[in-house]
Amino acid sequence: MALDASAAREHVCTAHADVLAAVGAAADAVDAAAASSGPRLGAALESRLTDRGVLASLPGVLAAAVSAAGGELPAEPVAAPPYVVVTGRGPVLRATLDAGRLVVELRVFALTDANRYERRDGVAVEASVR
């Protein structure tokens, strides 16, 4: 059975709008000085997400996205690799399933042409099967 990445994305955007808003608020609280380095920015964002209790909610978002995509997780996800990783662009939720790997990216920062990170307007949600 093929996974439906667009159904996963739609579910995250509608059913977890509160979590997306909290991810955006955590990104807004990151010190601009961290924007010169992806690893520094990822660490700063992860710290803000943890402080606000948002990081702990992301495994539930992943589980719901997997279900919406038509998959079933073989184990309960946790707020750590390989399920949840915070990068310089934002949290990445990953689930390896029989039908492929579902990846949901919550992008809150974008890399500029000047090789710096800047805050996106809102949270861009992208889902794919790899």
DSSP file (Angstrom, degrees, kcal/mol; ACC not computed):
  #  RESIDUE AA STRUCTURE BP1 BP2  ACC     N-H-->O    O-->H-N    N-H-->O    O-->H-N    TCO  KAPPA ALPHA  PHI   PSI    X-CA   Y-CA   Z-CA
    1    1 A M              0   0    0      0, 0.0     2,-0.2     0, 0.0    98,-0.0   0.000 360.0 360.0 360.0 128.8    0.0    0.0    0.0
    2    2 A A        -     0   0    0      1,-0.1     2,-0.3    69,-0.0    98,-0.1  -0.478 360.0-119.5 -77.3 145.3    1.4    3.4   -1.0
    3    3 A L        -     0   0    0     96,-0.3     2,-0.9    -2,-0.2    67,-0.2  -0.647  16.2-137.0 -83.9 142.6    1.7    6.2    1.5
    4    4 A D     >  +     0   0    0     65,-2.2     4,-1.7    -2,-0.3     3,-0.3  -0.813  21.9 179.9-103.5  93.1   -0.2    9.4    0.8
    5    5 A A  H  > S+     0   0    0     -2,-0.9     4,-2.5     1,-0.2    -1,-0.2   0.855  80.8  56.0 -62.9 -36.4    2.2   12.2    1.7
    6    6 A S  H  > S+     0   0    0      1,-0.2     4,-2.5     2,-0.2    -1,-0.2   0.870 106.1  50.9 -67.5 -34.1   -0.4   14.9    0.7
    7    7 A A  H  > S+     0   0    0     -3,-0.3     4,-2.2     2,-0.2    -1,-0.2   0.883 110.2  50.6 -67.0 -37.5   -2.9   13.4    3.2
    8    8 A A  H  X S+     0   0    0     -4,-1.7     4,-2.4     2,-0.2    -2,-0.2   0.935 111.8  47.1 -63.5 -45.9   -0.2   13.5    5.9
    9    9 A R  H  X S+     0   0    0     -4,-2.5     4,-2.6     1,-0.2    -2,-0.2   0.937 112.2  49.2 -61.0 -48.4    0.6   17.1    5.1
   10   10 A E  H  X S+     0   0    0     -4,-2.5     4,-2.1     1,-0.2     5,-0.3   0.900 111.1  50.4 -59.6 -42.1   -3.1   18.2    5.1
   11   11 A H  H  X>S+     0   0    0     -4,-2.2     4,-2.5     2,-0.2     5,-0.6   0.928 110.6  48.5 -63.4 -45.1   -3.6   16.4    8.4
   12   12 A V  H  X5S+     0   0    0     -4,-2.4     4,-1.2     1,-0.2     8,-0.2   0.926 112.9  48.9 -60.5 -44.1   -0.7   18.1   10.1
   13   13 A C  H  <5S+     0   0    0     -4,-2.6    -1,-0.2    -5,-0.2    -2,-0.2   0.855 123.5  29.5 -65.9 -35.7   -1.8   21.5    8.8
   14   14 A T  H ><5S+     0   0    0     -4,-2.1     3,-0.8    -5,-0.2    -2,-0.2   0.921 126.3  36.5 -92.7 -50.4   -5.4   21.1   10.0
   15   15 A A  H 3<5S+     0   0    0     -4,-2.5    -3,-0.2    -5,-0.3     3,-0.2   0.691 125.6  38.5 -79.8 -18.1   -5.4   18.9   13.0
   16   16 A H  T 3X< +     0   0    0     -4,-1.2     4,-2.3    -5,-0.6     3,-0.3  -0.056  69.9 125.9-124.2  32.7   -2.1   20.2   14.5
   17   17 A A  H <> S+     0   0    0     -3,-0.8     4,-2.4     1,-0.2     5,-0.2   0.840  74.9  57.6 -59.4 -33.3   -2.3   23.9   13.7
   18   18 A D  H  > S+     0   0    0      2,-0.2     4,-1.9     1,-0.2    -1,-0.2   0.893 106.9  46.8 -65.4 -39.2   -1.7   24.6   17.4
   19   19 A V  H  > S+     0   0    0     -3,-0.3     4,-2.5     2,-0.2    -2,-0.2   0.907 111.0  52.2 -68.2 -41.2    1.6   22.7   17.4
   20   20 A L  H  X S+     0   0    0     -4,-2.3     4,-2.4    -8,-0.2    -2,-0.2   0.912 109.4  49.8 -60.7 -41.7    2.6   24.5   14.2
   21   21 A A  H  X S+     0   0    0     -4,-2.4     4,-2.3     1,-0.2    -1,-0.2   0.894 110.7  49.8 -63.4 -39.1    1.8   27.9   15.8
   22   22 A A  H  X S+     0   0    0     -4,-1.9     4,-2.2     2,-0.2    -2,-0.2   0.868 109.2  51.3 -68.5 -36.3    3.9   26.8   18.8
   23   23 A V  H  X S+     0   0    0     -4,-2.5     4,-2.2     2,-0.2    -2,-0.2   0.923 111.3  48.9 -63.4 -43.8    6.8   25.8   16.6
   24   24 A G  H  X S+     0   0    0     -4,-2.4     4,-2.1     1,-0.2    -2,-0.2   0.898 110.3  50.2 -62.0 -41.5    6.6   29.2   14.9
   25   25 A A  H  X S+     0   0    0     -4,-2.3     4,-1.1     2,-0.2    -1,-0.2   0.883 109.7  50.9 -65.5 -38.3    6.6   31.0   18.3
   26   26 A A  H  < S+     0   0    0     -4,-2.2     3,-0.4     1,-0.2     4,-0.3   0.900 109.6  50.8 -64.8 -39.8    9.6   29.0   19.4
   27   27 A A  H >< S+     0   0    0     -4,-2.2     3,-1.3     1,-0.2    -2,-0.2   0.889 106.0  55.4 -64.0 -38.9   11.4   30.0   16.1
   28   28 A D  H 3< S+     0   0    0     -4,-2.1    -1,-0.2     1,-0.2    -2,-0.2   0.791 104.5  55.4 -62.9 -26.9   10.5   33.7   16.8
   29   29 A A  T 3< S+     0   0    0     -4,-1.1    -1,-0.2    -3,-0.4     2,-0.2   0.496  81.7 110.6 -86.2  -4.4   12.2   33.4   20.2
   30   30 A V  S <  S-     0   0    0     -3,-1.3     2,-0.2    -4,-0.3    15,-0.1  -0.536  79.3-107.9 -74.8 135.9   15.5   32.2   18.7
   31   31 A D    >   -     0   0    0     -2,-0.2     3,-1.9     1,-0.1     4,-0.2  -0.419  20.4-133.2 -63.0 130.4   18.4   34.7   19.0
   32   32 A A  G >  S+     0   0    0      1,-0.3     3,-1.7     2,-0.2    -1,-0.1   0.737 100.6  72.9 -59.7 -24.3   19.2   36.2   15.6
   33   33 A A  G >  S+     0   0    0      1,-0.3     3,-0.9     2,-0.1    -1,-0.3   0.768  87.9  62.7 -63.3 -24.6   22.9   35.6   16.3
   34   34 A A  G X  S+     0   0    0     -3,-1.9     3,-1.5     1,-0.2     7,-0.4   0.621  80.3  86.5 -73.6 -12.0   22.4   31.9   15.8
   35   35 A A  G <  S+     0   0    0     -3,-1.7    82,-2.7     1,-0.3    -1,-0.2   0.532  72.7  71.2 -70.8  -5.7   21.3   32.5   12.2
   36   36 A S  G <  S+     0   0    0     -3,-0.9     2,-0.4    80,-0.2    -1,-0.3   0.593 101.2  43.1 -85.4  -9.3   24.8   32.4   10.8
   37   37 A S    <>  -     0   0    0     -3,-1.5     4,-2.8     1,-0.1     5,-0.2  -0.984  65.7-147.7-142.6 126.2   25.2   28.6   11.4
   38   38 A G  H  > S+     0   0    0     -2,-0.4     4,-2.9     1,-0.2     5,-0.2   0.928 103.1  46.8 -57.0 -48.9   22.8   25.8   10.6
   39   39 A P  H  > S+     0   0    0      0, 0.0     4,-2.3     0, 0.0    -1,-0.2   0.903 114.4  47.4 -62.7 -39.9   24.0   23.6   13.6
   40   40 A R  H  > S+     0   0    0      2,-0.2     4,-2.5     1,-0.2    -2,-0.2   0.919 113.9  47.8 -64.8 -42.4   23.8   26.6   16.0
   41   41 A L  H  X S+     0   0    0     -4,-2.8     4,-2.8    -7,-0.4     5,-0.2   0.921 111.3  50.2 -64.9 -44.1   20.4   27.6   14.8
   42   42 A G  H  X S+     0   0    0     -4,-2.9     4,-2.6    -5,-0.2    -1,-0.2   0.909 112.2  47.6 -59.9 -42.7   19.1   24.0   15.1
   43   43 A A  H  X S+     0   0    0     -4,-2.3     4,-2.1     2,-0.2    -2,-0.2   0.903 112.8  48.5 -65.7 -41.2   20.5   23.7   18.6
   44   44 A A  H  X S+     0   0    0     -4,-2.5     4,-2.0     2,-0.2    -2,-0.2   0.915 113.4  47.0 -65.4 -42.6   18.9   27.1   19.6
   45   45 A L  H  X S+     0   0    0     -4,-2.8     4,-2.8     2,-0.2     5,-0.2   0.919 110.4  52.2 -65.6 -43.2   15.6   26.1   18.1
   46   46 A E  H  X S+     0   0    0     -4,-2.6     4,-2.4    -5,-0.2    -1,-0.2   0.898 108.5  51.9 -59.6 -39.9   15.6   22.7   19.8
   47   47 A S  H  X S+     0   0    0     -4,-2.1     4,-2.7     2,-0.2    -1,-0.2   0.919 111.4  46.1 -61.9 -44.6   16.3   24.4   23.1
   48   48 A R  H  X S+     0   0    0     -4,-2.0     4,-1.7     2,-0.2     6,-0.3   0.900 112.6  50.6 -65.9 -40.6   13.3   26.8   22.6
   49   49 A L  H  <>S+     0   0    0     -4,-2.8     5,-1.9     2,-0.2     6,-1.3   0.902 113.2  46.0 -63.5 -40.6   11.1   23.9   21.6
   50   50 A T  H ><5S+     0   0    0     -4,-2.4     3,-1.5    -5,-0.2    -2,-0.2   0.937 110.0  53.0 -66.5 -47.6   12.1   21.9   24.6
   51   51 A D  H 3<5S+     0   0    0     -4,-2.7    -1,-0.2     1,-0.3    -2,-0.2   0.834 113.2  44.7 -56.9 -34.1   11.6   24.8   27.0
   52   52 A R  T 3<5S-     0   0    0     -4,-1.7    -1,-0.3    -5,-0.2    -2,-0.2   0.426 112.7-116.4 -93.2   0.1    8.1   25.4   25.7
   53   53 A G  T < 5S+     0   0    0     -3,-1.5     4,-0.4    -4,-0.3    -3,-0.2   0.580  83.5 117.7  77.2   9.2    7.1   21.7   25.8
   54   54 A V    >>< +     0   0    0     -5,-1.9     3,-1.4    -6,-0.3     4,-0.8   0.881  63.7  60.5 -77.9 -38.9    6.7   21.6   22.0
   55   55 A L  G >4 S+     0   0    0     -6,-1.3     3,-1.1     1,-0.3    -1,-0.2   0.891 100.6  56.2 -56.8 -40.7    9.4   19.1   21.2
   56   56 A A  G 34 S+     0   0    0     -7,-0.3     4,-0.3     1,-0.2    -1,-0.3   0.716 104.3  54.3 -65.5 -20.9    7.6   16.5   23.3
   57   57 A S  G <> S+     0   0    0     -3,-1.4     4,-1.4    -4,-0.4     3,-0.5   0.639  87.3  81.2 -87.1 -14.5    4.5   16.9   21.3
   58   58 A L  H <X S+     0   0    0     -3,-1.1     4,-2.4    -4,-0.8    -1,-0.2   0.835  82.8  59.2 -67.3 -34.0    6.1   16.2   17.9
   59   59 A P  H  > S+     0   0    0      0, 0.0     4,-2.5     0, 0.0    -1,-0.2   0.883 105.5  51.7 -60.4 -34.6    6.1   12.4   18.1
   60   60 A G  H  > S+     0   0    0     -3,-0.5     4,-2.1    -4,-0.3    -2,-0.2   0.871 108.2  50.9 -66.7 -36.7    2.3   12.6   18.4
   61   61 A V  H  X S+     0   0    0     -4,-1.4     4,-2.3     2,-0.2    -1,-0.2   0.914 110.9  49.3 -64.5 -42.6    2.2   14.7   15.3
   62   62 A L  H  X S+     0   0    0     -4,-2.4     4,-2.6     2,-0.2    -2,-0.2   0.936 109.7  50.5 -61.8 -46.7    4.3   12.2   13.5
   63   63 A A  H  X S+     0   0    0     -4,-2.5     4,-2.1     1,-0.2    -1,-0.2   0.903 112.3  47.3 -59.3 -41.7    2.1    9.3   14.6
   64   64 A A  H  X S+     0   0    0     -4,-2.1     4,-2.5     2,-0.2    -1,-0.2   0.883 110.9  51.6 -67.5 -38.3   -1.0   11.1   13.4
   65   65 A A  H  X S+     0   0    0     -4,-2.3     4,-1.9     2,-0.2    -2,-0.2   0.905 109.1  50.5 -64.7 -41.5    0.7   12.0   10.0
   66   66 A V  H  X>S+     0   0    0     -4,-2.6     5,-2.8     2,-0.2     4,-0.5   0.929 111.7  47.7 -61.2 -45.6    1.7    8.3    9.5
   67   67 A S  H ><5S+     0   0    0     -4,-2.1     3,-1.2     1,-0.2    -2,-0.2   0.918 111.3  50.1 -61.8 -44.4   -1.9    7.3   10.2
   68   68 A A  H 3<5S+     0   0    0     -4,-2.5    -1,-0.2     1,-0.3    -2,-0.2   0.824 107.7  55.0 -63.8 -30.9   -3.3    9.9    7.8
   69   69 A A  H 3<5S-     0   0    0     -4,-1.9   -65,-2.2    -5,-0.2    -1,-0.3   0.583 123.7-105.0 -78.5  -9.5   -0.9    8.8    5.1
   70   70 A G  T <<5S+     0   0    0     -3,-1.2    -3,-0.2    -4,-0.5     2,-0.2   0.640  81.2 118.3  95.6  16.7   -2.2    5.2    5.4
   71   71 A G      < -     0   0    0     -5,-2.8     2,-0.4    -6,-0.2    -1,-0.3  -0.525  53.1-139.2-109.0 177.3    0.7    3.7    7.4
   72   72 A E        -     0   0    0     -2,-0.2    26,-0.3    -3,-0.1    -9,-0.0  -0.982  19.8-127.2-140.1 125.9    1.3    2.1   10.7
   73   73 A L        -     0   0    0     -2,-0.4    24,-0.1     1,-0.1     3,-0.1  -0.495   6.9-148.0 -71.9 136.9    4.3    2.8   13.0
   74   74 A P  S    S+     0   0    0      0, 0.0     2,-0.3     0, 0.0    -1,-0.1   0.691  83.3  14.9 -76.7 -17.3    6.1   -0.4   14.1
   75   75 A A  S    S-     0   0    0      0, 0.0     0, 0.0     0, 0.0     0, 0.0  -0.966  93.6 -87.6-149.4 161.2    7.0    1.4   17.4
   76   76 A E        -     0   0    0     -2,-0.3   -16,-0.1     1,-0.1     2,-0.0  -0.596  49.9-124.9 -73.5 127.1    6.0    4.4   19.4
   77   77 A P        -     0   0    0      0, 0.0     2,-0.3     0, 0.0    -1,-0.1  -0.333  22.5-155.1 -73.3 156.2    8.0    7.4   18.2
   78   78 A V        -     0   0    0      2,-0.3     2,-1.9   -19,-0.1     6,-0.3  -0.826  32.9 -99.8-124.6 165.1   10.1    9.5   20.6
   79   79 A A  S    S+     0   0    0     -2,-0.3   -22,-0.0     4,-0.1   -23,-0.0  -0.319  98.2  69.7 -83.3  55.4   11.3   13.2   20.5
   80   80 A A  S >> S-     0   0    0     -2,-1.9     4,-1.9     5,-0.1     3,-1.3  -0.961  87.0 -29.4-158.5 165.4   14.7   12.1   19.4
   81   81 A P  T 34 S+     0   0    0      0, 0.0     4,-0.1     0, 0.0    12,-0.0  -0.341 115.7  27.8 -58.4 144.7   16.5   10.6   16.3
   82   82 A P  T 34 S+     0   0    0      0, 0.0     3,-0.1     0, 0.0    12,-0.1  -0.999 132.8  35.6 -89.3  -2.7   15.5    8.8   14.2
   83   83 A Y  T <4 S+     0   0    0     -3,-1.3    11,-3.0     1,-0.2     2,-0.4   0.925 125.0  24.2 -78.2 -45.6   11.9   10.1   14.6
   84   84 A V  E  <  +A   93   0A   0     -4,-1.9     2,-0.4    -6,-0.3    -1,-0.2  -0.984  63.9 168.8-128.5 126.2   12.4   13.8   15.4
   85   85 A V  E     -A   92   0A   0      7,-2.3     7,-3.2    -2,-0.4     2,-0.6  -0.995  23.6-144.8-133.2 138.6   15.4   15.9   14.5
   86   86 A V  E     +A   91   0A   0     -2,-0.4     2,-0.2     5,-0.2   -40,-0.1  -0.927  26.2 177.6-107.5 119.2   15.7   19.7   14.7
   87   87 A T        -     0   0    0      3,-2.1     3,-0.4    -2,-0.6   -42,-0.1  -0.450  48.9 -89.1-107.5-178.9   17.8   21.2   11.9
   88   88 A G  S    S+     0   0    0      1,-0.2   -51,-0.0    -2,-0.2    -2,-0.0   0.657 129.2  47.3 -66.4 -15.3   18.7   24.8   11.0
   89   89 A R  S    S-     0   0    0      1,-0.4    19,-2.9    19,-0.1    20,-1.9   0.632 124.8 -84.9 -98.7 -17.8   15.5   24.9    8.9
   90   90 A G        -     0   0    0     -3,-0.4    -3,-2.1    17,-0.2    -1,-0.4  -0.828  66.6 -25.7 140.7-178.4   13.2   23.4   11.5
   91   91 A P  E     -A   86   0A   0      0, 0.0    15,-3.0     0, 0.0     2,-0.4  -0.365  48.7-158.6 -67.3 143.3   12.0   20.2   13.0
   92   92 A V  E     -AB  85 105A   0     -7,-3.2    -7,-2.3    13,-0.2     2,-0.5  -0.995   1.7-159.6-124.3 125.7   12.0   17.1   10.7
   93   93 A L  E     -AB  84 104A   0     11,-3.2    11,-2.9    -2,-0.4     2,-0.4  -0.914  15.4-176.0-107.7 127.5    9.7   14.2   11.6
   94   94 A R  E     + B   0 103A   0    -11,-3.0     2,-0.4    -2,-0.5     9,-0.2  -0.976  14.4 177.9-133.5 137.4   10.6   10.8   10.1
   95   95 A A  E     - B   0 102A   0      7,-2.3     7,-2.5    -2,-0.4     2,-0.7  -0.978  18.3-149.1-137.5 124.1    9.1    7.3   10.1
   96   96 A T  E     + B   0 101A   0     -2,-0.4     5,-0.2     5,-0.2     2,-0.2  -0.840  31.0 170.2 -93.4 119.4   10.5    4.3    8.3
   97   97 A L  E >   - B   0 100A   0      3,-2.6     3,-1.3    -2,-0.7   -24,-0.1  -0.712  50.1 -99.0-123.8 170.3    7.6    2.1    7.2
   98   98 A D  T 3  S+     0   0    0    -26,-0.3     3,-0.1     1,-0.3    -1,-0.0   0.854 123.8  48.4 -58.7 -35.1    7.1   -1.0    5.0
   99   99 A A  T 3  S-     0   0    0      1,-0.3   -96,-0.3   -97,-0.0     2,-0.3   0.421 128.2 -73.0 -88.5   1.2    5.9    1.3    2.2
  100  100 A G  E <   -B   97   0A   0     -3,-1.3    -3,-2.6    30,-0.1     2,-0.6  -0.831  62.9 -52.7 136.3-175.3    8.7    3.8    2.4
  101  101 A R  E     -B   96   0A   0     -2,-0.3    29,-2.8    -5,-0.2     2,-0.5  -0.894  43.2-151.3-104.4 119.2   10.0    6.6    4.6
  102  102 A L  E     -BC  95 129A   0     -7,-2.5    -7,-2.3    -2,-0.6     2,-0.5  -0.791  15.3-172.1 -88.7 125.6    7.5    9.3    5.5
  103  103 A V  E     -BC  94 128A   0     25,-2.9    25,-2.3    -2,-0.5     2,-0.5  -0.982   7.5-173.3-122.6 123.8    9.3   12.6    6.1
  104  104 A V  E     -BC  93 127A   0    -11,-2.9   -11,-3.2    -2,-0.5     2,-0.5  -0.973   8.7-163.1-118.0 118.3    7.4   15.7    7.4
  105  105 A E  E     -BC  92 126A   0     21,-3.3    21,-2.2    -2,-0.5     2,-0.8  -0.876  11.3-162.1-105.5 130.7    9.4   18.9    7.5
  106  106 A L  E     - C   0 125A   0    -15,-3.0     2,-0.6    -2,-0.5    19,-0.2  -0.820  20.5-163.6-108.3  88.2    8.3   21.9    9.6
  107  107 A R  E     + C   0 124A   0     17,-2.8    17,-2.6    -2,-0.8   -17,-0.2  -0.635  29.5 154.2 -85.9 118.7   10.3   24.6    8.0
  108  108 A V  E     +     0   0A   0    -19,-2.9    12,-2.8    -2,-0.6     2,-0.3   0.514  65.6  47.3-116.1 -13.5   10.6   27.8   10.0
  109  109 A F  E     - C   0 119A   0    -20,-1.9     2,-0.4    10,-0.3    10,-0.2  -0.957  65.6-156.1-128.6 149.6   13.9   29.1    8.6
  110  110 A A  E     - C   0 118A   0      8,-2.7     8,-2.4    -2,-0.3     2,-0.5  -0.946  21.4-120.7-123.4 146.2   15.2   29.5    5.1
  111  111 A L  E     - C   0 117A   0     -2,-0.4     6,-0.2     6,-0.2     2,-0.1  -0.753  33.1-146.9 -85.5 126.7   18.8   29.6    3.8
  112  112 A T    >   -     0   0    0      4,-3.7     3,-1.7    -2,-0.5    -1,-0.0  -0.348  27.6-104.2 -88.8 170.9   19.5   32.8    2.0
  113  113 A D  T 3  S+     0   0    0      1,-0.3    -1,-0.1     2,-0.1    -2,-0.0   0.756 122.3  62.3 -63.2 -24.7   21.8   33.5   -1.0
  114  114 A A  T 3  S-     0   0    0      2,-0.1    -1,-0.3     1,-0.0     3,-0.1   0.286 120.6-111.1 -84.2  10.4   24.2   35.1    1.5
  115  115 A N  S <  S+     0   0    0     -3,-1.7     2,-0.3     1,-0.3    -2,-0.1   0.848  80.8 118.8  62.0  37.0   24.4   31.7    3.3
  116  116 A R        -     0   0    0    -79,-0.1    -4,-3.7    -6,-0.0     2,-0.4  -0.870  63.6-117.7-123.5 160.8   22.5   32.9    6.4
  117  117 A Y  E     -C  111   0A   0    -82,-2.7     2,-0.3    -2,-0.3    -6,-0.2  -0.809  29.0-174.1-100.0 140.6   19.3   31.7    7.8
  118  118 A E  E     -C  110   0A   0     -8,-2.4    -8,-2.7    -2,-0.4     2,-0.2  -0.969  32.9 -97.0-133.0 152.8   16.3   33.9    8.1
  119  119 A R  E     -C  109   0A   0     -2,-0.3   -10,-0.3   -10,-0.2     2,-0.1  -0.463  37.7-136.9 -68.5 129.3   12.9   33.4    9.6
  120  120 A R  E     -     0   0A   0    -12,-2.8     2,-0.9    -2,-0.2    -1,-0.1  -0.375  28.7 -98.5 -75.2 162.5   10.2   32.3    7.2
  121  121 A D  E    S-     0   0A   0     -2,-0.1     2,-0.1     2,-0.0    -1,-0.1  -0.783  90.2 -31.8 -81.3 108.3    6.7   33.8    7.3
  122  122 A G  E    S-     0   0A   0     -2,-0.9     2,-0.5   -14,-0.1    -2,-0.2  -0.458 100.9 -50.1  80.7-154.5    4.8   31.2    9.3
  123  123 A V  E     -     0   0A   0     -2,-0.1     2,-0.6     2,-0.0   -15,-0.2  -0.985  45.0-148.6-126.2 119.0    5.6   27.5    9.1
  124  124 A A  E     -C  107   0A   0    -17,-2.6   -17,-2.8    -2,-0.5     2,-0.6  -0.783  14.4-156.5 -87.3 122.7    6.0   25.7    5.8
  125  125 A V  E     +C  106   0A   0     -2,-0.6     2,-0.4   -19,-0.2   -19,-0.2  -0.892  15.1 176.8-104.5 122.7    4.9   22.1    6.1
  126  126 A E  E     -C  105   0A   0    -21,-2.2   -21,-3.3    -2,-0.6     2,-0.4  -0.985   5.3-173.7-125.1 135.8    6.3   19.7    3.5
  127  127 A A  E     +C  104   0A   0     -2,-0.4     2,-0.3   -23,-0.2   -23,-0.2  -0.986  10.5 163.4-129.3 140.4    5.7   15.9    3.4
  128  128 A S  E     -C  103   0A   0    -25,-2.3   -25,-2.9    -2,-0.4     2,-0.5  -0.982  33.4-130.1-149.8 159.6    7.2   13.3    1.2
  129  129 A V  E      C  102   0A   0     -2,-0.3   -27,-0.2   -27,-0.2   -29,-0.0  -0.970 360.0 360.0-111.6 125.7    7.7    9.6    0.8
  130  130 A R              0   0    0    -29,-2.8   -28,-0.1    -2,-0.5    -1,-0.1   0.370 360.0 360.0-118.5 360.0   11.3    8.6    0.2
